[in-house]
């Protein structure tokens, strides 16, 4: 009876060096489409919270009113209300999507990705791009409903306000990611939704600040969405008569704060996992 000695092979430095390195963006397209599907078709909040609620409020407060067709520059009041509610839907959509991405880290999904050819950076880029596109889709649907029901803006104003809404959703995407890194699932979604809702109300996104108390008007200038909603409505009211650099400063300060929070929480979580 013959026996064969078991042979073992120890990986050498040359073996590791010779391993094929996958392309940097391998899997980006597939992951992007999966994230887009999960945040739209498989996410009831996208239909109800990001599209349904803004459209419902639009019909309640802007359609068929005596003031609806009153001109406010390059749009009517109905369109001005539409822009604010559309902005809210896009921002809450982007923030919720990136919050969900961050929460996947707690389930161990990010560690599973380490076993695949796709890099973590590719995965995160796909998730971020999908989150922004989800917000853009929510805005597109709401704008479409508005265009069919009496909201009036000049052609270029439709395009510019839509583009501003999409661009301004980036800082909220960073905010959602930071919250998802910091707290658990139940608390994370609550914090994101309530922060966006309260900030939207205080900034005048739902109703003009002139109709609120003096205290709210003073506080509004320091809220995260004050600069965003005023910048979005500037093309409607007229750049020459309404634009203020304080809006840009407000957006820049809050964007940096939210981005810093996202980076800090990501670094903190990475350090905790290593320990």
C-alpha positions in Angstrom: 0.0 0.0 0.0 1.6 3.2 -1.1 1.1 6.5 0.7 1.5 10.0 -0.7 2.8 12.8 1.4 0.5 15.8 1.5 2.0 18.7 -0.2 1.4 22.3 0.8 2.1 25.5 -1.1 2.8 28.7 0.7 1.9 31.9 -1.2 5.0 33.9 -1.9 5.3 37.6 -2.5 5.7 36.8 -6.2 2.4 34.9 -6.2 0.6 37.9 -4.7 2.2 40.3 -7.1 1.2 38.1 -10.1 -2.5 38.1 -9.2 -4.5 39.8 -11.9 -5.8 43.2 -10.7 -9.4 44.0 -11.8 -10.1 47.3 -13.6 -10.6 50.2 -11.1 -14.3 50.6 -12.2 -15.1 46.9 -12.5 -18.8 46.4 -11.6 -19.7 50.1 -11.5 -22.4 49.9 -14.1 -24.1 46.8 -12.6 -23.9 48.1 -9.1 -25.3 51.4 -10.2 -28.3 49.8 -11.8 -28.9 47.6 -8.8 -28.8 50.6 -6.5 -31.1 52.5 -8.7 -33.6 49.7 -8.7 -33.4 49.2 -5.0 -34.0 52.9 -4.3 -36.9 53.2 -6.6 -39.0 50.2 -7.5 -38.2 48.3 -4.3 -38.4 51.4 -2.0 -42.0 52.4 -1.0 -40.6 55.6 0.5 -39.5 56.8 -2.9 -43.0 56.6 -4.3 -44.8 57.8 -1.2 -42.4 60.2 0.5 -40.4 61.6 -2.4 -43.1 61.8 -5.0 -46.5 61.2 -3.4 -46.3 63.7 -0.5 -44.9 66.6 -2.6 -47.6 66.1 -5.2 -50.3 65.8 -2.6 -49.2 69.1 -1.0 -48.9 70.7 -4.4 -52.6 69.9 -5.1 -53.7 71.0 -1.7 -51.9 74.4 -1.6 -51.3 75.5 -5.2 -53.8 74.0 -7.7 -57.1 75.8 -8.3 -56.5 78.7 -5.9 -57.3 82.4 -6.5 -53.6 83.2 -6.4 -52.4 80.2 -8.4 -51.9 82.0 -11.8 -50.5 85.2 -10.3 -47.2 86.1 -11.9 -44.1 86.4 -9.7 -41.5 87.1 -12.4 -40.7 84.3 -14.8 -43.3 81.9 -13.3 -46.7 81.9 -11.5 -47.2 81.2 -7.8 -48.3 77.7 -8.6 -44.9 77.0 -10.1 -43.1 78.6 -7.2 -44.9 76.3 -4.8 -44.1 73.4 -7.1 -40.4 74.2 -7.1 -40.2 74.2 -3.3 -42.1 70.9 -2.9 -40.1 69.3 -5.7 -36.9 70.4 -4.0 -38.0 68.8 -0.8 -38.8 65.5 -2.5 -35.4 65.3 -4.3 -33.4 66.2 -1.1 -35.2 63.6 1.1 -34.8 61.0 -1.6 -31.0 61.5 -2.0 -30.5 61.6 1.8 -32.5 58.5 2.4 -30.7 56.6 -0.4 -27.2 57.3 1.0 -28.4 56.6 4.5 -29.4 53.2 3.4 -26.0 52.7 1.8 -24.2 53.5 5.0 -26.5 51.2 7.0 -25.4 48.3 4.9 -22.0 48.5 6.6 -23.6 47.4 9.8 -25.0 44.2 8.1 -21.5 43.2 7.0 -22.2 43.8 3.4 -19.1 46.0 2.9 -16.9 43.1 4.2 -18.6 40.8 1.7 -17.6 43.2 -1.0 -14.0 42.7 -0.1 -14.3 39.1 -1.4 -15.4 40.3 -4.9 -13.3 42.0 -7.6 -15.3 45.3 -7.1 -13.5 47.8 -4.9 -15.3 49.7 -2.1 -14.7 53.0 -3.8 -16.4 51.8 -6.9 -19.3 50.5 -4.8 -19.6 53.9 -3.0 -19.4 55.9 -6.3 -22.2 53.7 -7.8 -24.4 54.3 -4.7 -23.8 58.0 -4.7 -24.6 58.4 -8.4 -27.7 56.3 -7.9 -28.8 58.4 -5.0 -28.5 61.7 -7.0 -30.3 60.1 -10.0 -33.1 58.9 -7.7 -33.5 62.5 -6.5 -33.5 63.7 -10.1 -36.2 61.2 -11.0 -38.4 62.3 -8.1 -38.0 65.9 -9.3 -38.7 65.0 -12.9 -42.0 63.2 -12.0 -43.2 66.1 -9.7 -42.2 68.7 -12.3 -44.1 66.7 -15.0 -47.3 66.7 -12.9 -46.9 70.4 -12.3 -46.4 71.1 -16.0 -49.6 69.3 -16.8 -51.7 71.0 -14.1 -51.1 74.7 -14.6 -47.7 75.5 -13.2 -46.1 78.0 -15.6 -42.4 78.9 -16.1 -40.4 80.0 -19.1 -38.6 77.2 -20.8 -35.2 78.0 -19.5 -36.5 78.5 -16.0 -37.8 74.9 -16.0 -34.4 73.6 -17.0 -32.4 75.9 -14.6 -34.5 75.2 -11.5 -34.4 71.5 -12.2 -30.6 71.5 -12.6 -30.2 73.5 -9.3 -32.4 71.1 -7.4 -30.3 68.1 -8.6 -27.0 69.8 -7.8 -28.2 71.0 -4.4 -29.0 67.4 -3.5 -25.3 66.5 -3.2 -24.8 67.9 0.3 -28.0 66.1 1.5 -26.5 62.9 0.2 -23.5 63.5 2.3 -25.7 64.2 5.3 -27.7 60.9 4.9 -24.4 58.9 4.6 -23.1 60.5 7.8 -26.2 59.7 9.8 -26.3 56.1 8.5 -22.7 55.6 9.7 -23.4 57.1 13.1 -26.6 55.5 14.4 -28.7 52.4 13.9 -31.3 51.7 11.3 -34.5 52.8 13.1 -32.9 56.0 14.5 -31.1 56.9 11.2 -34.2 57.1 9.0 -36.0 59.1 11.7 -33.2 61.6 12.1 -32.8 62.0 8.3 -36.5 62.5 7.6 -37.2 64.8 10.5 -34.1 66.9 9.9 -35.0 67.4 6.3 -38.6 68.1 7.1 -38.0 70.6 9.8 -35.2 72.3 7.9 -37.5 72.6 4.8 -40.3 74.1 6.8 -38.0 76.7 8.6 -36.3 77.6 5.3 -39.6 78.6 3.6 -39.6 75.6 1.3 -43.3 74.9 2.0 -44.6 78.4 2.6 -43.2 82.0 2.3 -41.2 83.2 5.3 -43.2 86.4 5.1 -46.2 84.5 6.4 -44.3 83.1 9.4 -43.4 84.8 12.7 -40.4 87.1 13.1 -38.5 84.5 15.1 -38.7 81.9 12.3 -37.6 84.6 9.8 -34.5 85.3 11.8 -33.7 81.6 12.4 -34.3 80.6 8.7 -31.1 82.3 7.5 -29.0 79.8 9.4 -30.9 76.6 8.5 -29.3 74.1 6.0 -31.8 74.6 3.2 -32.3 78.4 3.3 -29.7 79.0 0.6 -30.9 76.0 -1.4 -34.5 77.0 -1.8 -33.8 80.6 -2.4 -31.3 79.7 -5.1 -33.8 77.4 -6.7 -36.5 80.1 -6.8 -34.2 82.8 -8.0 -34.7 82.0 -11.7 -38.4 82.2 -11.1 -38.4 85.5 -9.4 -35.5 87.0 -11.4 -31.8 86.9 -10.7 -31.3 90.6 -10.9 -33.8 91.5 -8.2 -33.5 88.6 -5.8 -30.1 87.0 -5.8 -28.0 87.3 -2.6 -24.5 86.0 -2.1 -25.5 85.0 1.5 -27.4 82.1 -0.1 -24.2 80.8 -1.7 -22.4 81.2 1.6 -25.1 79.3 3.4 -24.9 76.4 0.9 -21.1 76.3 1.0 -20.9 76.3 4.8 -23.5 73.6 5.2 -22.1 71.5 2.4 -18.7 71.5 3.9 -20.1 70.6 7.3 -22.1 67.7 5.9 -19.2 66.5 3.8 -16.9 66.7 6.8 -19.4 64.7 8.9 -19.6 62.0 6.2 -15.8 61.7 6.0 -15.4 61.7 9.8 -18.0 59.1 10.4 -16.6 56.9 7.6 -13.1 57.2 9.0 -14.4 56.5 12.5 -16.2 53.4 11.5 -13.2 52.1 9.6 -11.0 52.6 12.6 -13.4 50.8 14.8 -13.6 47.8 12.5 -9.8 47.5 12.4 -9.6 47.5 16.2 
